[in-house]
């Protein structure tokens, strides 16, 4: 009865939201993708007689989190095949890029979580196991999988501080399907305790960390850009953060006149907004998409990264990096990505999603927390004025990265163990 009510409420929400959804579809030219949202497809044909493992992740960041797990599974068993779904079109594009060399038999957006749609989709892909990333607890997906005898495993599992009160408010509902999860790989002890309090058996949960930190970013792409020195990268920035970064950089540039800032908003649809903010500073800039290496020495001090899949390459080229989603209450993004390249890491106080890693970086001396433009500018000056300090901080950051790198192997082993159970 509860799942019928869930279906009904979801259907009402879709009907009410339909005008907005239609406008969004035409605006983003995603009409063709709605066949995937409705689960309209032919049955997936496996290249072998074996059933695939279905991986689902919300968007670009979560795709990076499942990549090391899928890779670890594939390294252990080359006969495995996979299906990969995402919630967003940008996530789907990224998935197709980084999983291009793997036996993924089908890529798709996640169909709407109405029982009749998701049930049909599961039948068509016919997975032997479902692996869901982080917070993507779709009720009908998990319920229908259990009804069909298909195991569901949550990897990189987390329940953020900001969303926890909402889970508590609907605990009566979550208890009806949470225990249908066969195993929950939690990022931290807090995440483990929270999912248990929602109804999952303690025998089905284990702290395994976040495999996103096992992800060694791909940097084989030649970005062919003549850079100034030093280079500061501000990655995955969110609304309200670009202003802080730009103020700090403008003041820093008074002393370091050859410095360059690479500004990479988290969401590309915000590029026009960010471009206007940069224009207000009066500092010369260029969009990445308009850069031509044949122009010789760069005539700009700020490069706005309006492309997908290149942030890691710029982290590698940087002298110092700031990771966004942390100065404003967005709970943080992957602050270990620059650390993978021996780079010191700066971040703000809002790090609920990466709290354990932030603490490790601060304790090790490989990272620093800043609260405003003044502190950010001070960090730029202190770290970039002293090459020895810059190098030492980068080495300490890389040590923290190595510490967190085993999470993917642990979670892959759990998936294989669950798969081999009767």
C-alpha positions, 0 to 999 in steps of 0.5 A: 500500500505504501509503495502505491501511495509513493507512486501516486505522489510521484505521479502527481508531482510529475503532472504538476511539474510538467510545464517546467519539464517541457520547457527545460527539455526544449531549452536543453535539447534533451527531448530525445533523452526522455525515451530513456526517462520513460524506459522505452528501449529494447532488451539489452543484449549481453555480449556473453551469456552472463548478466551485467552488473548495473551501476547507478550514480547521480551525476558527474561527481558520483560517476568519479566515485563509482569509476574506481569500483567498476575498474577494480571489479573488472581487474578482478574478473575480465568477463564481467559486463556492466550497465551504467545509468545516471540521473543527469545528462552531463553525468551520462556524457561523463560516464560514456567518456571514462567508461569507454574502454570497459565492457559497458553494454548499455548507458542510459539516464535513470528512468522515472522511479514509478513502479511500472516503468522501473520494473520494465527497465530492470527486466530489460537490462536483466542485471545480476546485481544493482550497485547504487552510489551515495544518496540515490535511494530510489524506493521503487528501484530497490523494492522492485529489485528485491521482488525480482530476487536481485541484490541491491548494494549501496556504495560510497553511502552517505547521509549528509547533515543537511538531509538527515532531518528530512530522513528522520521526518519520513522514517516510517517510509524509509523503514519499509524499504531500507532493509531491502538493501543487501549491503550498505558501504558507508563513507563514515561511522556517522553514515553507518549509524544513520542508515541503521537507525532508518531500519537497516540491519547492522549486519548489512552495513560497514564503513568502507570510505569513499571510493571517489578518493581512489579515483586517480584523475585522467590527465592524458588530454593535451590542454596545450595552454601557455600558462603564467606563473604561479597558477591557481585553480579554483575548481567546482565553484558554486554561486557566491564563491566566485566573488570571493575567489576573484577578490582574493586573486585581484589583491594577490595579483598586485604583488604576483603580476604574472599569476594566472587563475583558472576558474572552473564553475561546478555547473557549465550552465552558470558560465554566462553568470561567472563571465559577468562576475569576471568582467566586473573585476576588470582583469583580462580573461578568456573562455577555454573554448575560445583559446587558441594556442597559436596566439602565443603568449596569453593576453589574459590572467583568468581562464574560465573553464567552460569545458567538461573533463579538463579540470584534473589536467589543470589541477595537475598544472597548478601550483595551488588549488582551491576546491569549491562547494565549501565556502558556501553551504553546499557541503563540499566537493572532492578536495582530494582531487588536487592532492592526487597531483601533490598540490596543496589544497584550500577549502572553506568551512562547509565540508560535511560531504568530505569531513573526514578528508578535510580533517586529515588534510588539515592535520597532515598540513597538506590542506588549509581551511579558509573562511573569506577573501582575506584568508584566501589571499593570505593563503595564496601569499604564504604558500606561493611565496615559499616554494619549499612550503608549497612542495612540502604541503603538496607532498603531505596532501598526496600522502592523505590521498594514498591513505584513502585509496583502498576504499574501491578495492574494499567495496568491490570485494563486498560486491563480489562476496554478495554476488557469490552468496546464495 
